[in-house]
Amino acid sequence: MFVKPAKQGLIIRRPEIKKGNNILPDMGADVPENSYWLRRLKSGEVVKAQPPNAAGANNTSNVIVVEGTEGGKQ
C-alpha cells in the first residue's frame, strides 16, 4: 500500500528498512500492509495516497497518434 505522512515534516520510521535512511519521505512510499502500518493509519500519522507516477497515468495529453503509417515507414 502507498502511504505518506499526514503532515509534511512528520517523521515516521520505516522498520522494514534496516540500513540507510529509514524515514518515510514526505511524498510517500510503498509499504507492506502489516500491523505496524495499519496502526499508523488508524492513529492518523499516515494517510493512504496515490503514487506520484500514478496520478498522471491516465493523462493522454502527450500521446501523438499517427495514422496511415505501417511499421514506422511512410
N, C-alpha and C positions, 0 to 999 in steps of 0.2 A: 504494500500500500504506500502511497505517496503522501507524506505529511510535511508541514512546515511549522515553525514556531508560531504561536498565536499572536505574539507581539514581536516586532522587529527588535533585535538585540537581546532577546531572551536566550539564555544559554541552556541548551538541552543536550545532555550527554548521550552518545550512541554506544551502548555497551557491546554491540556486535563488532565494533571496530577496536581491535586490540592495540594496534600500533599507529602512530601518526595522529593526525587531527581527528578526534572523535566527537567533535561538536557538530550538531545539526545545523547546516547552513540556513541563512535567512530565506533563501529561495526554495528550500526544502530538499528532500531526498526520498528515495525509495527505501523503505524499511520493512523488516519482517512483521507480519501481523501476529504478534505474540502478546503475552500478558503485560510485558513492560510497556509496549507502545499503546496498547488498549487502555492501560491506566493513565498514560499521558493524555490520551484523547478525552477520557472521562473527566480528568481533573481540569481540562481546558488549557493545558500547557501547549498542546499542539492541535492543529486542525488538519483535516483531510484537504488535499489540494490536487490540482491538475499539474502534471509535469510541464515545465516551460515549453518543451517542443510539442506537446500535445495540444496546446492552446491554438497553434497555427496549423495543425494537421489538416483541418478541413478547409483551409484557406486556399482557394484555387485561383486567386487573382494573378499569380505569377506563372500560370500554365499557358503555354502557347500551343495551339492546335494548328497543325499544318496539314491541309487536305490536298489530295492529288499527288502525293509522293509515295513511292514504293521502295522500301529498303533504304531510304535516305537519299535516293537518286532522283533527279528531276528530269 
